[in-house]
Amino acid sequence: MEILYFLIQQTLLFMIPLLIVALGGMFSERSGVVNIALEGIMVMGAFTSILFINMTQGFMSGNAQLIVAILIAAATGILFSLFHALASVNLKADQTISGTALNMFAPAFAIFVARIIQTVQQIEFKNTFRIVEVPILSKIAIIGEMLFKNSYITTYLGIIILILSSIVLYKTKFGLRLRSCGENPHAANTAGIKVELIQYAGVMISGALAGIGGLVFVVPTSTNFNATVSGYGFLALAVLIFGQWKPKYILLASFFFGFMKALSNSYASIPFLFALNIQSNIYKMVPYIATVLVLIFTSKKSAAPKASGIPFDKMQR
């Protein structure tokens, strides 16, 4: 049982950033804008928030510092995503090219600024955010061991974001308008909905969540940031497609890929896998091989929003 608890805890560490970023991508694509820039936004969100932690760790620590860092990551993600929104919504640019440009810019900018500030590109930080045990809740059978021991508030944040995303998308007027813009923006425009405004909101929400996702990816798994999130932005896009742009399926998809990632990183702690004497590089390939295989068998049945990726023009129908 101890191995099972450990594996699930590791799965959560890798699953939560995927879940948050994929939900962000969902809001953007549901509005009609493809956000390929999730990787770059994650890098920028992680960069500014980890830099904040690095610069304040002399007089701040613990979860209060992490909460402020989360807010900084979200704000950074929003600001950086505005470039994509401007190009995609106002300038009617190719959304894939716009996102790719931001993905190329982000790590270069992070490395450049980090070297100016501290002469090296790697930003070190002290991890003072792990919660050893949550009082009372950690005593709950099975669940307490998995969710409320050796955990991070980012795990609970991911669950909250999932619940809120489902409510906003399906239970609010904004969610209805967002979905209508992604399916038929001209009909939405005829009904009096300001399509460009909704698309800006969708992209900005995706920016906030991707920025948070960058921080959430780095904090539980490392003590430094080196201008990379290991392709998690692209993996989140795969989770989004596999999850059919729906929160409940995105949850299942992120758990699957998180589990694959946990296996590849923790195989040495699992006696059965370790005894196989398979090279570590093979295990590291597992999540990405799984991604390719899943997309091969599911992409044909994907039901993306019909207007996703198509620039909205009031004069055309």
Buried (B, 14 or more C-beta within 10 A) or exposed (E): EEEEBBBBBBBBBBBBBBBBBBBBBBBBBBBBBBBBBBBBBBBBBBBBBBBBBBEBBEEBBEBEBBEBBBBBBBBBBBBBBBBBBBBBBEEEBBBEEBBBBBBEBBBEBBBEBBEEEBEEBEBBBEBEBEBEEBEEEBEEEEEBBBBBBBBBBBBBBBBEBBEEBBEBBEEEEBBBBBBBBBBBBBBBBEEEBEBBEBBBBBBBBBBBBBBBBBBBBBBBBBEEBBBBBBBBBBBBBBBBBBBBBBBEBBBEBBBBBBBBBBBBBBBEEBEEBEEEEEEEEEBEEBBBEBBEEBBEEBEEEEEBBEBBBBBBEEEEE
